[in-house]
Amino acid sequence: MSRIPHEVIHDILLQLPVKSLVRFRSLSKPICSLIDGPDFINLHLNHSTTTKSNHSIILKEWDLFSVDFDALSDAVEVKHHPLYSGGGTEVIGSVNGLVFLRRSETNIAVYNLSTRECKKCYVAETEIPRRDMTAGYVYYGFGYDSYGDDYKVVRMAQFVREDGGGDGGGLGCEYEVKVYSLKNDKWKKIEGLPIRLRLLSKPFFHILNRRGYGVFAGHALHWIVPQRRELGIRDCVLGFDIRDDKFFELPQPDYENKGMNFQVDVGVLEGNLCVMCNYEHVCVDVWVMKEYGVKESWCKMFSVHAIKWISAFMFLRPLVYSKGGDMVLLEVNGEKLLWYDWKTKHAKVVRVRGGPRSFGSEMYVESLIRINDGDRIGWKRQQELDEEEEEEEKRKTNRNKRDDFLSVGFKLKL
């Protein structure tokens, strides 16, 4: 190894997946120091992001599954995460290779799927503001504060009147917002909440649209405050800047008037904020904000119209562009993944073996991002689990070969 130039070794390692890098740490002390270094960690993440390599799609149902983006063929169940206990864990968001997991309001964690480092988060109690109120829906978001180099969880807890006054999501409800810092392992209460926040909850809306998970893009988390036609209130894109912990309203595009009512949802497409304008479930326009925060930078990228084998677009969300850039991968109705060519208007279903029948999806990029500084227990456990899985795969292959041999022998005997 000493005869190979350092730059060559560096460039070779940049091309490798995280699991290989974790194993190669044991090659030598210089290799280990290189892989563990913050500069290499950031360069590897940037390389994976720009080349669209080392990407997966997480399928979220009762159990969690991972699908390799390059192959898009087989779903593999994610079993070894810190909250695994027979299913029921949600993925709230994914940023830079870290995912935020929630099993209950008192059982949450940040986890690196590739290195298997994890941190169970200390949970701050909610404070009910009045005696006549009870806990309602809880909204979450997960993002990265680039100024403070910190990963943050935003929790917005709703409180509604016990007598059922209002619709459970009107001006009569109240919210408590707290932000968790992964770096400091502390929660901070946010004061001066906007009045718009009281309109965030609307029956059935968040069940169809990400169940209230915040969408991270730019430097902020985003939620749609759904329209209230009876109050004459339009949809609002409510943002929360995780650098200074402040709410703001984001300008929206000038939606087209197609003579139909429409509902707006929010998403992220390769780092850019996007909104999906759904016209009565028969047509969806996808807009992308090219320059964050600038209204004039909204651009309508494509429209998806009725497809003969999809009766209605109850929910549609773009996930990622193809490597050639001519197609976009869509999640439709929580049941299908499909490639859509916006030039030819042709759609093709992606058939994933072994996955759930209904699901939510989340793009994920492998990374070496650290969670617990100075602690490599997760990395060591990753190697042990990989070795166990390889041994089990070998045993399975040998069993299949033995069964095939016995089957052939039995037929010859007959």
Secondary structure by P-SEA (a helix, b strand, c coil): cccccaaaaaaaaaaccaaaaaaaccccaaaaaaaacaaaaaaaaaaaaaacccbbbbbbccbbbbbccccccbbbbbcccccccccccccccccccbbbbbcccccccccccccccccccbbbbbbbcccccccccccbbbbbcccccbbbbbbbbbbbbcccccccccccccbbbbbbbccccbbbbbcccccccccccccccccccccccccccccbbbbbccccccccccccbbbbccccbbbbbbbbcccccccccbbbbbbbcccbbbbbbbccccbbbbbbbcccccccccccccccccccccccccbbbbccccccccbbbbbccccbbbbbcccccbbbbbbbccccccbbbbbbbbcccccccccaaaaaaaaaaaaaaaaaaaaaaaaaaaaaaaaaaaaaac
